[in-house]
Amino acid sequence: MLSRAAARIAVVLLGFLAAPLTAQDWGDTPYVQTPQNVVDRMLEIAKVGPGDYVIDLGSGDGRMVITAAKKHGARGFGVDLDRKLVALANQNARKAGVSDRAVFYNRDLHETDVSPASVMSIYLLPEVNLMIRGRLLSTLQPGTRIVSHDYGMGDWAPDYLTEIDAPGKTVGLNPRSKIYYWMVPGRASGRWRWRLPLEAKPVEFDLAVQQNFQVLEGTLNVGGRSGRIEKGRLAGERIAFEAAVDGRRYEFSGRITRNAVEGTVRLVRNGAAREVPWSATRVEAWDPRHASLTRDQAIKEMH
């Protein structure tokens, strides 16, 4: 008996085989055209604009980068292993009048430098998403947006997920598409220290935080008393978390720059609230989970 995940993948692969495809090596993905309305919604969710550089891995006929350039004023490139598709994509870019801002290369996605991207677009098989996940997290700048058609990134939960009609879609059991969205998180894990004036005297704060992608957990110590942090999140280098310690609630927000953070904290006690500046220094750094997976590990995680 196949597991539910294995059965789903088998259905997808059968759908791929029924469609006009270009066979590629393991770790890559056969070509299936993304419906134009899905392309439009993916770019909308990623909030693509004139200042963005869009990279599409497995770019097919080029419609993702071409649409980003023509409708949103962005620049970028796509890569694909199929030379005919690359030629078609460059021809489509010329026809659309955006060949100076949308270029396509015959290149292996696993060997492509993605560091210039402010937006990443992918429509890859689930195992390939997991194989490139670690490289995306370690290479892309915090705040880079990633949009994926149909498939997630394992236990890296999306910041946003939606499902829409996809007229003309050639794979799957019904013409609908999922769109996943992530923002590459910065690095918040470690131990942080600072002081705040409470009751007219400075009080020592110590934060020990563990990071699982964009989700933060840990303990806040205030003058020798501790509480668990709540609602800990990263959005790029923006950090936010709350904690209740010794009858007072703390609501922190700020921006991380290397081993420092600056922002504000809202202090709430007995129904009264005030907001004061907040700055902290990281005194001990820990590695977040930025795992790269082999093909076998990726397949195992999908099960």
VENLIN-V578661 format. One record per pair of residues at least 12 apart in sequence whose ideal C-beta (glycine too) atoms are under 6 Angstrom apart, sorted by the first residue. I is the first residue (numbers start at 1). J is the second residue. If there is no record, write none. Layout:
I/J
I/J
//
This chain:
3/303
5/302
5/303
15/171
15/172
16/30
16/171
19/32
19/170
19/171
22/82
24/81
27/295
29/58
29/124
29/125
29/128
31/60
32/171
34/123
34/149
35/166
35/168
35/169
38/166
38/177
39/63
39/64
39/67
41/164
42/147
42/179
43/68
45/147
45/181
46/119
46/145
46/147
48/68
48/72
48/74
48/119
49/72
50/73
52/74
52/118
52/119
53/75
53/76
53/116
53/117
53/118
54/68
54/74
54/76
54/119
55/76
55/114
55/117
55/120
56/78
56/121
57/109
57/122
58/80
58/124
59/78
59/80
59/89
59/104
60/85
61/88
61/89
62/78
62/89
62/92
62/93
62/104
64/121
65/78
65/102
66/92
66/93
66/96
66/98
66/102
69/98
69/101
69/102
70/96
70/98
75/101
77/103
78/104
79/105
79/107
79/109
79/112
83/106
86/104
86/106
89/104
90/104
114/139
115/139
117/144
118/144
119/145
120/146
121/147
122/148
123/149
126/151
126/302
127/298
127/299
129/151
129/153
130/154
130/293
130/298
130/301
131/293
131/298
133/153
134/290
134/291
134/292
137/290
138/290
140/184
142/184
142/186
142/236
142/237
143/236
144/184
145/183
146/182
147/181
148/180
150/177
150/178
152/180
154/301
156/213
158/180
158/181
158/182
159/181
159/182
159/183
160/181
161/180
162/179
163/176
163/178
164/177
183/235
183/236
185/214
185/234
186/234
186/237
186/256
187/288
188/209
188/211
188/216
188/234
188/239
189/209
189/210
189/211
189/286
189/288
190/282
190/284
190/285
190/286
191/208
191/283
191/284
192/207
192/280
192/282
193/206
193/283
194/280
203/223
205/222
206/221
207/220
211/288
212/289
214/233
214/234
216/232
216/241
220/243
222/245
225/245
225/246
227/243
227/244
227/245
229/241
229/243
230/242
237/255
237/256
238/255
239/254
239/256
240/253
248/269
249/268
250/265
251/266
252/265
259/282
260/281
261/280
262/279
263/278
264/278
265/278
//
